[in-house]
């Protein structure tokens, strides 16, 4: 197998892992950070598929702007702590 195929399979496995971790994390900030990693992996996937315009859009909007908006929204909310006894 050539290097491109191996790297693509590795990135796709990382995509599945980051998607599942982002869903099952209880901390919202950590989930947003993992979602940003997911979006960056999608950007790499588009680059491997030789779609540079979509990769740049995914990097700018998905990994950049969306993450900033999610973090700003989380900063405006308060955390609800449960009492653990």
C-alpha atoms as one frame of an Amber mdcrd trajectory, in Angstrom:
protein
   0.000   0.000   0.000   1.276   3.427  -0.744   1.776   6.206   1.777  -1.262
   8.236   0.680  -3.646   5.350   1.313  -2.128   4.560   4.693  -2.303   8.208
   5.781  -5.887   8.486   4.574  -6.963   5.383   6.504  -5.190   6.699   9.617
  -6.913  10.070   9.356 -10.301   8.424   8.797  -9.832   6.272  11.901  -8.887
   9.396  13.861 -12.041  11.066  12.499 -14.248   8.309  13.882 -12.465   8.384
  17.234 -12.716  12.172  17.599 -16.389  12.126  16.631 -17.187   9.536  19.288
 -15.112  11.293  21.932 -16.784  14.640  21.177 -20.199  13.044  21.607 -19.493
  11.231  24.866 -17.475  13.885  26.713 -19.345  15.513  29.575 -17.270  18.700
  29.665 -18.500  21.041  26.943 -15.220  22.905  26.521 -13.313  19.664  26.028
 -15.956  18.581  23.542 -15.496  21.797  21.555 -11.728  21.258  21.476 -12.156
  17.686  20.238 -14.652  18.951  17.638 -11.975  21.365  16.434  -9.580  18.433
  16.003 -12.324  16.602  14.084 -12.742  19.561  11.772  -8.986  19.755  11.197
  -8.966  16.064  10.266 -11.740  16.746   7.773  -9.540  19.462   6.324  -6.717
  16.940   5.903  -9.123  14.480   4.304 -10.163  17.071   1.736  -6.505  17.812
   1.011  -5.789  14.123   0.413  -8.769  14.023  -1.944  -7.185  16.979  -3.798
  -9.958  19.412  -3.048  -7.930  22.344  -1.790 -10.733  24.910  -1.962 -12.999
  22.872   0.309 -10.067  22.122   2.617  -9.330  25.829   3.055 -13.007  26.547
   3.705 -13.201  23.747   6.271 -10.081  25.038   8.005 -11.350  28.608   8.122
 -14.983  27.970   9.008 -14.981  24.564  10.689 -11.788  24.599  12.715 -11.510
  28.357  13.102 -14.705  30.339  13.241 -17.011  27.653  14.619 -14.610  26.847
  17.440 -14.312  30.517  18.369 -18.097  30.909  18.380 -18.589  27.789  20.524
 -15.957  28.904  23.044 -17.486  32.403  23.181 -20.931  30.911  23.794 -19.517
  28.697  26.555 -17.814  31.712  28.140 -21.175  33.488  28.379 -22.846  30.587
  30.160 -22.282  29.373  33.688 -21.263  25.875  34.661 -23.702  23.757  36.579
 -21.829  21.729  39.148 -23.502  18.732  40.678 -22.850  17.911  44.311 -20.869
  14.721  44.548 -21.004  13.017  47.913
